[in-house]
């Protein structure tokens, strides 16, 4: 079953880190239904609205969490959608 949730990302990296993160987000474009970013000098904040299986969302956050300059947290609702 698909679930709806939010993934919060705080990025403190350089342009190379941004490009690598964007590549990961592109790999998971099938579950990202919305994206909002707030650029800041000291750190950028990004909020993703996701719709997918718990395993798929965990795979996304796991890949992002491997970057030393990225902090990531997710929150999935209990609301389930039929696939």
CORQUIMO-V822319 format. One record per residue. N is the residue number from 1. SS is DSSP state (H for helix, E for strand, L for the rest). Layout:
BEGIN
n:N ss:SS
n:N ss:SS
END
This chain:
BEGIN
n:1 ss:L
n:2 ss:E
n:3 ss:E
n:4 ss:E
n:5 ss:E
n:6 ss:E
n:7 ss:E
n:8 ss:E
n:9 ss:E
n:10 ss:E
n:11 ss:E
n:12 ss:L
n:13 ss:L
n:14 ss:L
n:15 ss:H
n:16 ss:H
n:17 ss:H
n:18 ss:H
n:19 ss:H
n:20 ss:H
n:21 ss:H
n:22 ss:H
n:23 ss:H
n:24 ss:H
n:25 ss:H
n:26 ss:H
n:27 ss:H
n:28 ss:L
n:29 ss:L
n:30 ss:L
n:31 ss:L
n:32 ss:E
n:33 ss:E
n:34 ss:E
n:35 ss:E
n:36 ss:E
n:37 ss:E
n:38 ss:E
n:39 ss:L
n:40 ss:L
n:41 ss:L
n:42 ss:L
n:43 ss:L
n:44 ss:E
n:45 ss:E
n:46 ss:E
n:47 ss:E
n:48 ss:E
n:49 ss:E
n:50 ss:E
n:51 ss:E
n:52 ss:E
n:53 ss:L
n:54 ss:H
n:55 ss:H
n:56 ss:H
n:57 ss:H
n:58 ss:H
n:59 ss:H
n:60 ss:H
n:61 ss:H
n:62 ss:H
n:63 ss:H
n:64 ss:H
n:65 ss:H
n:66 ss:L
n:67 ss:L
n:68 ss:L
n:69 ss:L
n:70 ss:E
n:71 ss:E
n:72 ss:E
n:73 ss:E
n:74 ss:E
n:75 ss:E
n:76 ss:E
n:77 ss:E
n:78 ss:E
n:79 ss:E
n:80 ss:E
n:81 ss:E
n:82 ss:L
n:83 ss:L
END
